[in-house]
Amino acid sequence: MTAKNEMRPTQVELDILQLLWKQGPSTVRAVHDVLSQGKELTYTSTLKTMQVMHEKGLVVRDESQRSHIYEAAVQQKSTQRQFVSDLVDRVFGGATEQLVVQALSSRRVSKDEIAEIRKLLDELESKGSGTPKK
């Protein structure tokens, strides 16, 4: 396994990261209460997963209180880019345009989303190509 693969969160880790990105720093109990809704998930499973995430560097832990507080140590955008890059390479053979075509044709796209996509494409075109900066 490469270093790149080690940092890629598993699905459960990604669920926890998404929760931390949305809610901000949280205790294991707070994370577990949300994750376990409608699922059979034990508190110890959530705790162990978050401990592993800490070891991997995906989260940081504040141990100054009895209930440790966990916070995402990786940024949402960089994690999303990592997954998209992997998806483009593995599923679309590096063809970014195929990913975009499939994404846009697989579900309804709102006028606001289309406007945002046009704006992004205009930025890319005016800069010559590459990744836009936000």
LUMKESE-970914 format. One record per residue (C-alpha): y, x, z; residue number from 1. Coordinates in steps of 0.5 Angstrom, whole numbers, plus 500, padded with zeros to 3 digits. Example, Ala and Ser with C-alpha at 12.3 -4.5 7.8 and 13.67 -1.06 7.14 Angstrom:
! LUMKESE-970914
   y   x   z num
 491 525 516   1
 498 527 514   2
//
This chain:
! LUMKESE-970914
   y   x   z num
 500 500 500   1
 507 503 498   2
 513 503 503   3
 516 497 498   4
 510 493 500   5
 510 494 507   6
 517 492 508   7
 516 485 504   8
 515 480 508   9
 509 475 508  10
 510 468 507  11
 510 466 515  12
 515 472 516  13
 519 470 511  14
 519 463 514  15
 521 466 520  16
 527 470 517  17
 529 464 513  18
 530 460 520  19
 533 466 523  20
 538 467 517  21
 540 459 518  22
 540 459 526  23
 542 466 528  24
 539 470 533  25
 534 466 537  26
 528 466 542  27
 521 466 540  28
 521 459 543  29
 526 456 539  30
 523 459 533  31
 516 457 535  32
 519 450 536  33
 522 449 529  34
 516 452 525  35
 510 448 529  36
 513 442 527  37
 508 438 523  38
 503 444 524  39
 498 447 528  40
 501 453 531  41
 500 457 537  42
 506 460 541  43
 502 466 542  44
 501 467 534  45
 509 466 533  46
 510 471 538  47
 505 476 535  48
 508 475 528  49
 515 476 531  50
 513 483 535  51
 510 485 528  52
 516 484 524  53
 520 488 530  54
 515 494 528  55
 516 493 521  56
 524 493 522  57
 524 486 519  58
 528 483 526  59
 531 487 532  60
 530 485 539  61
 535 484 544  62
 531 485 551  63
 537 485 556  64
 535 478 558  65
 528 475 560  66
 527 471 554  67
 528 476 548  68
 533 474 543  69
 531 476 535  70
 535 477 530  71
 534 478 522  72
 535 486 521  73
 534 485 513  74
 539 481 509  75
 538 475 506  76
 540 477 499  77
 537 483 499  78
 530 480 501  79
 531 475 495  80
 533 480 490  81
 526 484 492  82
 522 478 491  83
 525 476 484  84
 524 483 482  85
 517 483 484  86
 516 476 480  87
 520 478 474  88
 515 484 474  89
 509 481 476  90
 509 474 472  91
 514 475 467  92
 512 482 465  93
 519 485 466  94
 522 479 462  95
 528 476 466  96
 530 471 461  97
 523 468 461  98
 524 467 469  99
 531 464 467 100
 528 459 462 101
 522 457 466 102
 527 456 472 103
 532 452 469 104
 526 448 465 105
 522 447 471 106
 527 442 475 107
 533 438 474 108
 539 443 475 109
 546 439 477 110
 553 440 473 111
 555 444 479 112
 549 449 478 113
 550 450 471 114
 557 451 472 115
 556 457 477 116
 550 460 472 117
 556 460 466 118
 560 463 471 119
 555 468 473 120
 553 469 465 121
 561 470 464 122
 561 476 469 123
 555 479 466 124
 558 479 459 125
 565 481 461 126
 562 487 465 127
 557 489 459 128
 551 487 463 129
 547 489 470 130
 547 486 476 131
 553 482 478 132
 557 483 485 133
 559 478 490 134
//
